[in-house]
């Protein structure tokens, strides 16, 4: 999915929240993580994991357990699922389960998944400011496209970068490496110093720092560690706080 970057009228002013810091400089491009940032997908992923494990008569995992496993892509998720069962997998066994999980999860993309609070308001804010927007995720690209279309927010994004076997995507190292962020910025024609990455975990912050991109971490996602420990440029109380962070009087 790739479209021309549009120009938009200025956004209405936001009053900074009481006690907030001065408004941050408006970026030219905003890169969003998906799982835990724009959507809460863990209920559907948990359902898919349960079906995968049931096919081998293995016990299911709780949502809290699965929540701690997501964020590094499908391969890492499946490996962690079987590690939790005390079943470390060789490469061939791992790949067969990945293939099975891809098929299963493809049937559970939007049944229980929800948008995070503040998503539409934040996307409207940046679109009105004329910022180009992209989703940069370790999630399968096909699943990402389906989910964004389902929730009616696909048109906000000029570029999507996700896990894919297709070239050149297959050659990109996944977050926390910087490759996916840099690929998104290459397509957007925006330099790293004029961009910001918004995510919910240390994976996103580390990828942003490696790419030379400002990092905003939002609470309420899937991070099991304090977001401050990754030293992002800002830690905000959810996506709904992002417009206030950039608001100008």
Long-range contacts (C-beta under 8 A, 24 or more apart in sequence): 1-145, 1-154, 1-157, 1-159, 1-160, 2-158, 2-159, 2-160, 2-187, 3-158, 4-158, 5-132, 5-158, 5-188, 5-189, 6-130, 7-130, 8-127, 8-128, 8-129, 8-130, 9-128, 10-128, 10-129, 10-130, 11-124, 11-125, 11-128, 11-129, 12-128, 13-247, 13-248, 13-249, 14-125, 14-243, 14-244, 14-247, 15-244, 15-247, 15-249, 16-244, 16-247, 16-249, 17-241, 17-244, 20-244, 20-245, 23-245, 23-246, 23-247, 23-248, 23-249, 24-233, 24-234, 24-245, 24-246, 26-129, 26-131, 26-246, 26-248, 27-131, 27-194, 27-195, 27-196, 27-214, 28-131, 28-132, 28-190, 28-194, 28-195, 29-131, 29-132, 29-133, 29-134, 29-184, 29-185, 29-188, 29-190, 29-194, 29-195, 29-196, 30-126, 30-131, 30-132, 30-133, 30-134, 30-195, 30-196, 30-198, 31-133, 31-134, 31-135, 31-136, 31-181, 31-184, 31-185, 31-195, 31-196, 31-197, 31-198, 31-208, 31-213, 32-133, 32-134, 32-135, 32-136, 32-157, 32-197, 32-198, 32-199, 33-135, 33-136, 33-137, 33-175, 33-197, 33-198, 33-199, 33-200, 33-201, 33-204, 34-135, 34-137, 34-139, 34-144, 34-147, 34-162, 35-70, 35-71, 35-137, 35-139, 35-200, 35-221, 35-222, 36-70, 36-71, 36-116, 36-199, 36-200, 36-201, 36-220, 36-221, 36-222, 36-223, 37-116, 37-198, 37-199, 37-200, 37-204, 37-218, 37-221, 37-239, 38-115, 38-116, 38-119, 38-135, 38-153, 38-239, 39-113, 39-114, 39-115, 39-116, 39-119, 39-147, 39-151, 40-113, 40-114, 40-115, 40-116, 41-70, 41-113, 41-139, 41-147, 42-66, 42-67, 42-70, 42-222, 43-112, 43-113, 44-105, 44-108, 44-109, 44-110, 44-111, 44-112, 44-113, 45-70, 45-77, 45-105, 45-108, 47-108, 47-111, 47-112, 48-101, 48-104, 48-105, 48-107, 48-108, 49-77, 49-81, 49-101, 51-104, 51-108, 52-78, 52-81, 52-97, 52-100, 52-101, 52-104, 53-81, 53-85, 55-100, 58-85, 58-87, 59-85, 67-222, 67-224, 68-222, 68-224, 70-222, 71-138, 71-201, 71-203, 71-222, 72-138, 72-174, 72-175, 72-203, 73-138, 73-139, 73-163, 73-174, 74-98, 74-101, 74-102, 74-105, 74-139, 74-140, 74-163, 76-138, 77-101, 102-140, 105-140, 105-143, 106-142, 106-143, 109-143, 109-146, 109-147, 109-150, 110-146, 110-147, 110-150, 110-151, 113-147, 115-151, 115-153, 116-220, 116-221, 116-238, 116-239, 117-220, 117-238, 117-239, 117-240, 118-238, 118-239, 118-240, 118-241, 118-242, 119-153, 119-239, 120-153, 121-240, 121-243, 122-239, 122-240, 122-242, 122-243, 123-153, 123-156, 125-242, 125-243, 125-246, 127-156, 129-246, 132-158, 132-159, 132-188, 132-190, 133-157, 133-158, 134-158, 134-159, 134-160, 134-161, 134-184, 134-187, 134-188, 135-159, 135-160, 135-161, 135-162, 136-161, 136-162, 136-175, 136-180, 136-181, 136-184, 136-197, 136-207, 137-161, 137-162, 137-163, 137-175, 137-180, 138-162, 138-163, 138-174, 138-175, 138-180, 138-203, 139-163, 140-164, 141-166, 141-169, 158-187, 158-188, 159-184, 159-187, 159-188, 161-187, 175-203, 175-204, 175-206, 175-207, 176-202, 176-203, 176-204, 176-206, 176-207, 176-210, 177-207, 177-210, 178-207, 178-208, 178-210, 178-211, 178-212, 180-207, 181-207, 181-208, 181-210, 181-211, 181-213, 182-211, 185-211, 185-213, 196-233, 198-239, 198-242, 200-227, 201-227, 202-227, 202-229, 202-230, 205-230, 205-231, 205-232, 206-230, 208-232, 216-242, 216-245, 218-242
